[in-house]
C-alpha cells in the first residue's frame, strides 16, 4: 500500500497530516514540540554546539516562528544562549500553539533567551549590529516564513531576509544559516522564488522532504529530514485534515451555479426514495443546483418530498434510451453526474447507461456510479477506465461488478491491496463502503472509520453517493472527494446517534447535514 504522502510531498499534504494527527488525539502543540526538539538535536549534533555558542533565531508570527520559540527553549536546556528576533509584534502571532511557546520564552526564560522585536525594517540595523558585535553568534536560524508563501513578501519579513543573507555574505566562514522546514520565501512545492528567499546552508525539514526542494541549489546547500511524530495512522485513516480543503467557500461575488451543479439519474417503478435521498443530500449540503431525472411513474412522488427538488421525467417505469436526448442537455449543464440510485436492472436501462457514459466521457465531466449502475456496468468496465469517476460499491455490489470476494474489513493489508489493485487496473477511484470504508485511486489507499452500526439502514448509501457528487461538483479530485464524502457520511451518522438517538432514518441524516458540519467545524 502506498501512503498518501510518498517520499516527497506537497506542502498541502503536511497540513492534512497535521490536522489528521490532531483528529487522532495528538495536539498540534505536541507536533510543534517535537519539531523544535528534533531540530535542536540535529544542530547540536551536527555543529557540535557548546555552552559558549550563541544562536540567533529569526521568527515570524506563524507556526514556523512557533517552532523557533521551542528551539530557543531546548537550546536553553543545553545551556546555550539564543537571541529570538520576532518579525512583527507579539499580538500578531497567529496560532494558539505559537502563542503558547512565545509566552513561555518571553515571560519566563529571560536568562538564556534574549528577545528583540522588529515592528518595521528600520529596527533591523540594531539587530544586525548586535549579532555582528557578539562574536559568539555563529548559527542563524531562519523561522520567518513557512510553506504557504505567495507573491511579494511584506515588511518587516522582507528586510529580515535581506539582513540574514547580508550577514552570511559578509562573514560566510563565521555564520551557518539553517532554515526551519523550508527556506523563507521559497515555494516548497516548486522550488521557485517569486520575490526573495533565505540562502540556507541547511534545511531541516519535517516528516518528509517537500516536492520542490533539492540540495546543492542557489537557496539550499543541504537538506535533512526529521520526524515530528506524525504517525502512519494520520496518513492511512481519513481525518478532518482530508475534509477541510474540500469544503470550499463561496466567493464574495458568486452567482447561482458557481457552487456546483449536480445531475442525478435514477429511480424506477419500485424505487423513488433512492434518487430523492441523493438529490436532497446535494440540496441540504448547499450545492447550488440539483436536477433529478427519473421515470414518469415516480416523478410526482419524488417532487412531493420537497419544493427544492427539480425533477425531469421520461415516460415509462424504467429509464431507457428514449430519455437520452433530454439527458444530453443536462450532462452538458452539470458539473457532476450521479447515476444509479434506484435505477433498476432492465436491459433497456443498461443500454442507456452505456450511451450516458460515452457522452460523459466526451464532455469530460466527473461521475459517480452507485447502486444498480454498478451492476449494469459490469460488462462495460472498459468504458469507465481512466474517467474521473467514483465507484461506490458495498462488498456484494463489488462481487457482482467484478467477481472479486474481499477479505474481511479488518484485514487492512489484504483487503487494501485487492481494492488498490482493482482501482489501478480500472484507473478509477473506488470507495468500498462498509464498517470501514476503503478508498483508492490505484496509487493511494485511505480508510475511513467514521460511522456507527445504526447507519446500516436504507438510504445511507444514497446519501454517501450524493456527498461524493457534491465534492466532485466543488472541483475536488476523485480521491479527495471520496475521502471527504465517506468521512462526512459517517460523521453525520454519528451526529444523529448522539442528538436523535440510535433509531434515526436517512431523512434524519439529510436534515442534519448542516448542523453536523457546523459541529465538525468546531474541531477545525
C-alpha positions in Angstrom: 0.0 0.0 0.0 1.4 3.4 -0.9 0.6 6.1 1.7 -0.9 9.4 0.7 2.4 11.1 1.5 5.2 9.5 -0.6 8.9 10.2 -0.3 8.4 13.8 -1.3 5.2 15.5 -0.7 3.4 18.8 -1.3 3.1 21.4 1.5 -0.6 21.0 1.5 -0.3 17.3 2.4 1.6 18.2 5.5 -1.3 20.4 6.5 -3.6 17.5 6.0 -1.4 15.2 8.1 -1.1 17.8 10.9 -4.9 18.0 11.1 -5.4 14.3 10.8 -2.9 13.8 13.7 -5.0 16.2 15.8 -8.1 14.2 14.9 -6.3 11.1 16.2 -5.8 13.0 19.5 -2.3 14.4 19.0 -2.5 18.2 19.8 -0.7 20.4 17.3 1.3 21.8 20.2 2.8 18.3 20.6 3.9 18.3 16.9 5.4 21.8 17.4 7.2 20.5 20.4 8.6 17.5 18.5 9.6 19.8 15.6 11.6 22.1 17.9 13.2 19.2 19.8 14.2 17.3 16.6 15.6 20.5 15.1 17.6 21.3 18.2 19.1 17.8 18.5 20.1 17.9 14.8 22.0 21.2 15.1 23.6 20.2 18.4 25.0 17.0 16.9 25.9 18.4 13.5 27.5 21.6 14.7 28.9 20.3 18.0 27.5 23.3 19.8 28.9 24.2 23.3 27.7 26.4 26.0 29.8 29.3 24.8 28.0 29.3 21.4 25.1 31.7 20.7 22.3 31.2 18.2 20.2 33.9 16.5 16.7 32.7 15.7 14.6 34.9 13.3 10.9 34.1 13.8 7.8 35.0 12.0 4.3 35.2 13.6 3.1 31.8 12.2 3.9 28.3 13.2 7.4 28.4 11.8 8.1 31.1 14.3 6.4 28.9 16.9 9.0 26.2 16.1 11.7 28.8 16.6 10.4 29.6 20.1 10.5 25.9 21.0 14.1 25.7 19.7 15.1 28.6 21.9 13.8 26.7 24.9 15.5 23.5 24.0 18.8 25.3 23.4 18.5 26.7 26.9 18.3 23.1 28.2 21.8 22.7 26.7 22.9 26.0 28.4 23.1 27.7 25.0 22.0 31.3 24.9 19.9 32.5 22.0 18.6 35.7 20.5 15.0 35.5 19.3 14.2 38.1 16.7 10.4 38.4 16.2 9.4 39.7 12.8 6.3 41.6 13.9 4.6 42.3 17.2 3.5 39.7 19.7 -0.2 40.5 19.2 0.1 39.3 15.6 1.2 35.8 16.5 -1.4 33.7 14.6 -1.9 30.4 16.3 -2.5 29.2 19.9 0.4 26.8 19.6 2.9 29.6 18.7 1.4 31.9 21.3 1.8 29.2 24.0 5.5 28.9 23.3 6.0 32.6 22.9 4.6 33.2 26.3 7.0 30.6 27.8 10.1 32.2 26.4 9.0 35.8 26.7 7.7 35.7 30.3 10.0 33.1 31.9 13.2 32.4 30.1 14.9 35.7 30.3 18.3 34.3 31.3 19.3 32.3 28.3 16.8 33.8 25.8 17.1 37.4 24.7 14.2 38.8 22.7 14.2 41.6 20.1 11.1 42.6 18.1 11.1 44.3 14.7 8.0 46.2 14.1 9.5 47.8 10.9 12.6 47.4 8.8 14.5 50.3 10.4 14.9 48.3 13.6 16.8 45.6 11.8 20.0 47.6 11.7 20.2 47.4 15.5 19.7 43.6 15.3 22.4 43.2 12.7 24.9 45.2 14.6 24.2 43.3 17.8 24.7 39.9 16.1 27.9 41.1 14.3 29.3 42.6 17.5 28.7 39.4 19.7 31.4 37.1 18.2 29.9 34.0 19.9 27.0 34.1 17.4 27.8 31.6 14.6 24.4 30.0 14.0 21.5 31.9 12.4 18.1 30.0 12.3 15.5 31.1 9.8 12.0 30.6 11.1 10.4 33.6 9.3 8.0 32.0 6.8 6.5 28.6 6.4 5.2 26.7 3.4 2.3 29.0 2.5 4.3 31.8 0.9 2.7 33.5 -2.0 3.7 36.6 -4.0 5.7 39.6 -2.8 7.0 39.4 0.8 5.8 42.1 3.2 7.8 44.0 5.7 9.4 43.5 8.1 10.0 39.9 6.9 11.3 41.1 3.6 14.1 43.2 5.3 14.8 40.4 7.7 15.5 38.0 4.8 17.9 40.7 3.4 19.6 41.0 6.8 20.2 37.3 7.2 21.5 37.0 3.6 23.7 40.0 4.2 25.2 38.6 7.4 26.0 35.4 5.7 27.6 37.2 2.7 29.7 39.5 4.9 31.1 36.6 7.1 30.5 33.4 5.3 33.0 31.5 7.3 31.5 32.6 10.6 27.8 32.1 10.1 25.8 29.0 9.2 22.2 29.7 8.2 19.7 26.9 8.9 16.1 27.1 7.9 13.2 25.5 9.7 11.3 23.2 7.3 11.7 25.5 4.2 13.9 28.5 3.3 11.7 31.6 3.9 10.5 32.9 0.5 11.0 29.6 -1.4 7.9 27.8 -2.7 8.4 24.2 -1.3 6.1 22.7 -4.0 8.0 24.1 -7.0 11.4 25.3 -5.6 10.7 28.7 -7.2 11.3 32.1 -5.6 8.8 34.8 -6.6 10.4 37.6 -4.7 13.4 36.8 -2.4 14.4 33.9 -0.2 16.9 32.9 2.5 20.1 31.2 1.2 20.3 28.3 3.5 23.4 26.2 4.3 21.0 23.6 5.8 17.2 23.0 5.7 15.9 20.8 8.5 12.5 19.8 7.1 9.8 17.9 8.9 8.2 14.5 8.2 9.1 14.3 4.5 11.0 16.4 2.1 8.9 18.7 0.0 8.5 18.2 -3.7 10.2 21.4 -4.9 13.2 21.2 -2.5 16.6 20.0 -3.7 20.0 20.3 -2.2 23.0 21.9 -3.9 21.0 24.8 -5.3 21.2 28.6 -5.0 19.0 28.6 -1.9 19.7 25.2 -0.4 23.0 23.5 0.2 21.8 20.6 2.2 18.6 19.0 3.5 17.9 16.8 6.5 14.5 15.2 7.1 13.4 14.7 10.7 10.4 13.2 12.4 7.9 15.3 14.3 5.8 12.4 15.5 3.1 12.2 12.8 2.0 8.5 12.9 1.3 6.4 9.9 -2.4 6.3 11.1 -2.6 10.0 10.2 -1.6 9.1 6.7 -3.8 6.0 6.3 -7.0 6.9 8.0 -9.3 9.7 6.8 -9.5 12.6 9.2 -10.5 16.2 9.4 -7.4 17.2 7.5 -8.8 15.4 4.4 -12.2 17.2 4.8 -11.1 20.8 5.5 -9.7 21.6 2.0 -12.7 20.1 0.3 -15.3 22.3 2.0 -14.8 25.3 -0.3 -16.4 28.6 0.5 -18.4 30.8 -1.9 -16.7 33.8 -3.2 -18.0 37.3 -2.4 -19.2 37.9 -5.9 -20.5 34.4 -6.6 -23.7 33.7 -8.5 -26.1 30.8 -8.8 -24.4 27.8 -10.3 -20.8 28.6 -9.3 -21.0 26.4 -6.1 -21.8 23.3 -8.1 -24.4 21.7 -10.4 -25.4 18.1 -10.0 -27.4 15.9 -12.3 -28.9 12.8 -10.6 -30.1 9.9 -12.8 -32.1 7.1 -11.1 -35.3 5.8 -9.9 -37.7 3.1 -11.3 -41.2 1.9 -10.7 -40.1 0.2 -7.5 -37.7 2.9 -6.1 -38.5 6.6 -5.7 -36.6 7.2 -2.4 -33.1 6.4 -3.5 -32.6 9.2 -6.1 -34.5 11.5 -3.8 -32.1 10.9 -1.0 -29.1 11.6 -3.2 -30.7 14.8 -4.6 -31.8 16.1 -1.2 -28.3 15.5 0.1 -26.9 17.8 -2.6 -29.5 20.4 -1.7 -29.0 20.2 2.0 -25.2 20.3 1.6 -25.6 23.6 -0.2 -24.9 22.7 -3.8 -26.4 25.5 -5.9 -28.5 23.4 -8.3 -29.6 19.7 -8.4 -31.7 18.3 -11.2 -33.1 14.8 -11.0 -34.2 12.7 -13.9 -36.5 9.7 -13.2 -39.2 7.6 -14.9 -42.5 9.4 -15.1 -44.1 6.7 -12.9 -42.2 8.0 -9.8 -41.7 11.7 -10.8 -44.6 13.1 -8.7 -43.6 11.0 -5.7 -40.1 12.5 -5.9 -41.4 16.0 -6.3 -43.6 15.6 -3.2 -40.6 15.2 -0.9 -39.6 18.9 -1.2 -40.3 22.0 -3.3 -36.5 22.4 -3.6 -36.3 19.4 -5.9 -36.2 20.0 -9.7 -37.4 16.8 -11.4 -37.4 15.9 -15.1 -39.2 12.7 -16.2 -39.5 10.5 -19.2 -42.3 8.0 -20.0 -42.3 4.5 -18.6 -41.5 2.6 -15.5 -37.7 2.4 -16.1 -35.3 4.8 -17.8 -34.4 3.8 -21.3 -32.7 5.2 -24.5 -35.7 7.4 -25.2 -34.6 9.6 -22.4 -31.1 10.1 -23.8 -31.7 13.3 -25.9 -33.0 15.3 -22.9 -30.3 13.9 -20.6 -27.6 15.1 -23.1 -28.6 18.7 -22.4 -28.4 18.2 -18.6 -25.0 16.4 -18.9 -23.6 19.4 -20.7 -25.1 21.7 -18.0 -23.9 19.8 -14.9 -20.5 19.7 -13.2 -21.0 16.2 -11.9 -23.4 13.4 -12.8 -24.6 10.7 -10.4 -26.1 7.6 -11.9 -27.6 4.6 -10.2 -29.8 5.1 -7.1 -32.9 3.1 -7.6 -32.2 2.7 -11.3 -33.3 -0.9 -11.7 -31.6 -3.7 -13.8 -33.6 -3.6 -17.0 -31.7 -4.3 -20.2 -33.0 -1.1 -21.8 -31.6 0.8 -18.8 -28.2 -0.8 -19.3 -28.2 0.3 -23.0 -29.0 3.9 -21.8 -26.2 3.7 -19.2 -23.7 2.9 -22.0 -24.8 5.9 -24.0 -24.6 8.1 -21.0 -21.1 7.1 -20.0 -19.9 7.7 -23.6 -21.4 11.2 -23.5 -20.0 12.0 -20.1 -16.6 10.9 -21.4 -16.9 13.2 -24.4 -17.9 16.1 -22.2 -15.0 15.3 -19.7 -17.4 15.5 -16.7 -16.9 13.9 -13.3 -19.1 11.0 -12.5 -20.4 8.9 -9.6 -21.7 5.4 -10.3 -23.7 3.9 -7.5 -26.1 1.1 -6.7 -27.7 -0.5 -9.7 -25.4 1.3 -12.1 -22.5 -0.7 -10.7 -24.3 -3.9 -11.6 -25.2 -2.7 -15.0 -21.7 -1.6 -15.8 -20.1 -5.0 -15.1 -20.0 -5.9 -18.8 -18.7 -2.4 -19.8 -15.8 -1.7 -17.5 -13.6 -0.7 -20.3 -15.9 2.4 -20.8 -15.1 3.8 -17.4 -11.3 3.2 -17.4 -9.5 6.5 -16.8 -12.6 8.5 -16.2 -12.8 11.0 -13.2 -15.3 8.6 -11.7 -16.0 7.4 -8.1 -17.5 3.9 -7.8 -19.3 3.3 -4.5 -20.0 -0.4 -4.1 -20.5 -2.4 -1.0 -19.0 -5.9 -0.9 -21.9 -7.5 -2.6 -22.1 -5.0 -5.4 -18.3 -5.3 -5.9 -18.6 -9.0 -6.3 -21.4 -8.6 -8.9 -19.4 -6.0 -10.8 -16.0 -7.7 -10.8 -16.4 -11.2 -9.3 -14.0 -10.2 -6.5 -14.6 -11.5 -3.0 -12.9 -9.2 -0.5 -11.0 -10.2 2.7 -12.5 -9.1 6.0 -12.8 -5.4 6.6 -10.3 -5.5 9.5 -7.6 -7.2 7.4 -6.2 -3.9 6.2 -3.2 -5.1 4.3 -5.0 -7.8 2.4 -8.3 -6.0 1.7 -6.5 -2.8 0.9 -4.2 -4.5 -1.6 -7.1 -6.0 -3.5 -9.0 -2.8 -3.7 -5.9 -0.8 -4.7 -5.0 -3.2 -7.4 -8.6 -3.1 -8.9 -8.6 0.7 -8.8 -5.2 0.7 -10.5 -6.4 -1.7 -13.2 -9.5 0.4 -13.9 -7.7 3.7 -13.4 -10.7 5.0 -11.3 -11.4 5.8 -7.7 -13.2 3.1 -5.8 -15.0 3.7 -2.4 -15.9 0.3 -1.0 -18.4 1.2 1.8 -18.7 -0.9 5.0 -17.9 -0.7 8.7 -14.6 0.6 7.4 -14.7 2.4 4.0 -11.8 1.6 1.8 -10.9 4.3 -0.8 -8.3 4.0 -3.5 -7.4 5.6 -6.8 -4.9 2.9 -7.6 -1.9 4.9 -6.3 -3.0 5.7 -2.8 -5.1 3.9 -0.2 -7.2 5.6 2.5 -9.5 4.1 5.1 -12.4 5.9 6.7 -13.6 4.9 10.2 -16.3 7.3 10.9 -19.9 6.0 11.2 -21.8 3.7 13.5 -23.8 0.4 13.2 -27.1 2.3 13.3 -26.3 3.5 9.8 -27.0 0.1 8.4 -30.4 1.2 7.2 -31.9 2.0 3.9 -30.8 5.3 2.2 -27.4 5.9 3.8 -25.6 4.7 0.7 -27.6 7.1 -1.4 -26.5 9.9 0.9 -22.9 8.8 0.5 -23.3 8.9 -3.3 -24.8 12.3 -3.0 -22.0 13.6 -0.9 -19.5 12.2 -3.4 -21.2 14.1 -6.2 -21.1 17.3 -4.0 -17.4 17.0 -3.5 -16.8 16.4 -7.2 -19.1 19.4 -8.1 -16.9 21.6 -6.0 -13.9 20.6 -8.2 -12.2 18.3 -5.8 -10.3 15.4 -7.4 -11.9 12.0 -7.2 -9.7 10.6 -4.4 -10.1 13.6 -2.1 -13.8 13.9 -2.9 -14.4 10.2 -2.0 -12.4 10.5 1.2 -14.3 13.6 2.4 -17.7 12.2 1.4 -17.0 9.0 3.3 -15.8 10.9 6.4 -18.8 13.2 6.4 -21.3 10.5 5.8 -20.1 8.6 8.8 -19.8 11.7 10.9 -23.4 12.8 10.1 -24.5 9.3 11.2 -22.5 9.7 14.5 -24.1 13.1 15.0 -27.6 11.7 14.5 -27.0 8.9 17.0 -25.8 11.5 19.6 -28.5 14.1 19.0 -31.5 12.0 18.0 -30.7 8.6 19.4 -30.0 5.1 17.9 -33.2 5.0 15.9 -32.7 7.5 13.1 -33.5 7.5 9.4 -31.9 8.5 6.2 -34.1 11.7 6.2 -32.8 12.5 9.7 -29.3 12.4 8.3 -30.1 14.6 5.4 -31.8 17.1 7.7 -28.8 17.1 10.0 -26.1 17.7 7.3 -25.7 21.4 8.0 -25.8 21.0 11.8 -23.3 18.1 11.7 -20.9 20.1 9.6 -21.1 23.1 11.9 -20.4 20.7 14.8 -17.4 19.3 12.9 -16.2 22.8 12.2 -15.6 23.4 15.9 -12.7 20.9 15.6 -11.2 22.9 12.6 
